[in-house]
Amino acid sequence: MMKQPTCSPGNGSEFDGEFLHNITRELLRDTRLSQTLTNVVIPTFDLKTQKPVIFSNYKVSRTCIH
């Protein structure tokens, strides 16, 4: 069962993200932002730095790389 995050001021989260990382890797496999058909914005939060991180394909080249 997934470990629930603990919200205690000053202590940070106890959730390490391993479960979410594994599920995401299983679903997306080798899919990259450059392969999306529309513009995509993925808001995330870095648990180590305690700062938001935003992934976007706004400036990603649409050329095909093999």
Sequence and secondary structure as in RCSB ss.txt:
>XXXX:A:sequence
MMKQPTCSPGNGSEFDGEFLHNITRELLRDTRLSQTLTNVVIPTFDLKTQKPVIFSNYKVSRTCIH
>XXXX:A:secstr
       BTTTB    SHHHHHHHHHHHTT  GGG SS  EEEEEETTTTEEEEEE TT       
